[in-house]
Amino acid sequence: MKRISILVMILWGIQGMFAQNDNANVQPPQGAVLVPGTADLYTTPYDEVSKMQRNAAVSACGCKGDGWRLPALGELQIMYSHRYEMDFGEGWYWTGEKVRGEFRFYDLNFKNGKVREAPYNKEDFVRCVWSRNPAPAPASNLQPMPQQSNPPVQPAGN
C-alpha cells in the first residue's frame, strides 16, 4: 500500500510539473497597447486615460478585467522613457506602489520624470497595465529618473 501511495505522489508531482499555469498562451486584452521596450507589458490606449484619486484608480483598473492593475514604479518609468511614442500627456501618473505609512503612494511626473510621494486623495492620471506575469516587487531603493543634460563644456586647450 505504501508503494502505491508513493507512486501516486510521484505521478501527481510529474503531472503538476507539466500542468502548471502556462500564461504564455494567454492573449493580451483587445485594444491593449504593447509598451515599447517590453515583451509582455500592455497598457490602456491614450483615449482611456483619465484623472482620479488613487482608490478610484485601483477600482478602474480592476474593472477592466482579470490582470489589469496600476503599474509598478519601474514599469511606469519604462513608459516614461517611451512617452512620446505612447501619447502620454504631461502630468502626474499613479503607480501601484505604496510608500511608508498608510495613505501615501508613489506617482511619476511625465513632464520631468520626477518621483514623489502623494496622498491617496490627490487626483493623478491613470494608465492601467496588463501582463501575463504578476506585478514586479516594489522598488526598495527609489532613485529619480536621470535628467538629460548637456555635457560639461571643456575649456579650450593649450
C-alpha positions in Angstrom: 0.0 0.0 0.0 2.9 2.3 0.8 4.4 1.7 -2.6 1.2 2.7 -4.3 0.9 5.9 -2.3 4.5 6.8 -3.2 3.9 6.0 -6.9 0.7 8.1 -6.9 2.6 11.0 -5.2 5.4 10.8 -7.8 2.9 10.7 -10.7 0.9 13.5 -9.3 4.1 15.6 -9.0 5.2 14.9 -12.6 1.7 15.8 -13.8 1.9 19.0 -11.8 5.2 19.9 -13.4 3.5 19.8 -16.9 0.2 21.2 -15.8 1.5 24.4 -14.3 -0.3 27.6 -15.2 1.1 28.3 -18.7 0.5 32.0 -19.2 2.4 32.0 -22.5 -0.8 31.1 -24.3 -2.9 33.9 -22.7 -3.7 36.6 -25.2 -3.5 40.3 -24.2 -6.8 42.1 -23.9 -8.3 43.5 -27.1 -7.3 47.2 -27.6 -4.3 47.0 -25.2 -1.1 48.7 -26.4 2.3 46.9 -26.0 4.7 49.1 -24.1 7.8 49.6 -26.2 11.0 48.1 -24.7 9.0 45.3 -23.1 7.9 41.8 -24.3 4.8 41.4 -22.2 3.6 44.7 -20.7 0.4 46.3 -22.1 -1.3 49.5 -21.3 -4.6 51.2 -22.0 -4.7 53.5 -25.1 -4.4 57.2 -24.6 -8.1 57.8 -25.1 -8.8 55.8 -21.9 -6.6 58.0 -19.7 -8.4 59.9 -17.0 -7.6 61.7 -13.8 -8.8 60.4 -10.5 -8.0 59.7 -6.9 -5.9 56.6 -6.1 -8.7 54.4 -4.7 -10.8 55.1 -7.8 -7.8 54.4 -10.0 -7.3 50.9 -8.4 -11.0 50.2 -8.9 -11.0 51.5 -12.5 -8.1 49.2 -13.4 -9.7 46.2 -11.7 -13.0 46.8 -13.5 -11.2 46.4 -16.9 -10.9 42.7 -16.1 -8.5 40.0 -14.9 -4.9 41.1 -14.6 -5.4 44.8 -15.1 -3.7 46.9 -12.4 -1.8 50.1 -11.7 1.8 49.9 -13.0 4.8 49.4 -10.6 7.1 52.3 -10.5 9.7 50.6 -12.7 7.0 49.9 -15.3 5.9 53.5 -15.3 9.5 54.6 -15.7 9.7 52.4 -18.8 6.6 54.1 -20.1 8.0 57.5 -19.3 11.1 56.7 -21.4 8.7 56.0 -24.3 6.2 58.7 -23.5 6.3 60.4 -27.0 5.8 57.1 -28.8 2.8 56.2 -26.5 1.0 59.6 -26.5 1.5 60.3 -22.8 0.4 63.8 -21.7 2.3 65.8 -19.2 1.2 65.4 -15.6 1.5 63.1 -12.6 0.6 59.4 -13.1 -0.2 56.9 -10.3 1.9 53.8 -9.6 0.7 50.8 -7.7 3.4 51.2 -5.1 2.6 52.2 -1.6 5.1 54.4 0.4 5.7 54.0 4.1 2.6 54.9 6.1 -1.0 54.2 5.4 -2.1 56.7 2.9 0.8 57.7 0.6 1.8 56.2 -2.8 4.4 56.9 -5.5 3.5 58.9 -8.6 5.7 60.0 -11.5 5.6 63.3 -13.4 5.6 62.8 -17.2 6.9 66.3 -17.7 10.3 65.8 -16.0 10.5 62.2 -14.7 10.4 63.1 -11.0 9.0 60.6 -8.5 7.2 61.8 -5.4 5.1 60.6 -2.5 1.4 61.6 -2.9 -1.6 61.2 -0.7 -4.3 58.8 -1.9 -6.9 61.5 -2.2 -4.9 63.5 -4.7 -6.0 63.3 -8.4 -3.5 61.9 -10.8 -3.7 60.5 -14.3 -4.2 56.7 -14.6 -2.8 54.4 -17.2 -3.6 50.8 -16.3 -1.3 47.9 -17.3 -1.8 44.2 -18.0 0.8 41.5 -18.1 0.9 37.7 -18.3 3.2 37.8 -15.3 2.4 39.2 -11.8 3.5 42.7 -10.9 7.2 43.1 -10.0 8.1 43.6 -6.4 8.1 47.2 -5.3 11.3 49.1 -5.6 13.2 49.3 -2.3 15.7 52.0 -3.2 14.0 54.6 -5.4 16.1 56.8 -7.5 14.8 59.7 -9.6 14.9 59.3 -13.3 18.2 60.6 -14.8 17.7 64.1 -16.3 19.1 64.7 -19.7 21.6 67.4 -19.6 24.3 68.8 -21.8 27.8 67.5 -21.1 30.1 70.0 -19.3 31.9 72.4 -21.6 35.6 71.8 -21.7 37.8 74.9 -21.7 39.8 75.4 -24.9 43.0 73.5 -24.6 46.6 74.7 -24.9 
